[in-house]
Amino acid sequence: MEYESHRRLALFRSDSGITLSFGPRTYFIESSDPFHNIALKAIGKNDYIPFYIEIAKREGIGSEFRDRLIEEIENITSREI
């Protein structure tokens, strides 16, 4: 049987900031980072989309990710009409 790794987002919060783990990569959001306030609000609402967007931004594919996300929203919205 082949081993297949699954990409899952994990969050670890400390006094110094928030660590994001996604697949084999980790990202740290310092408490002084402007995104930290957004992250805290997102955690409070169990909304993890901002974290995926932040990861895409840090990977240099933020605009591609945004465009694809907007495309998906438009597809879903057009099916509901």
Secondary structure by P-SEA (a helix, b strand, c coil): cbbbbbbbbbbbbcccbbbbbcccbbbbbcccccaaaaaaaaaaaccaaaaaaaaaaaacaaaaaaaaaaaaaaaaaaaac
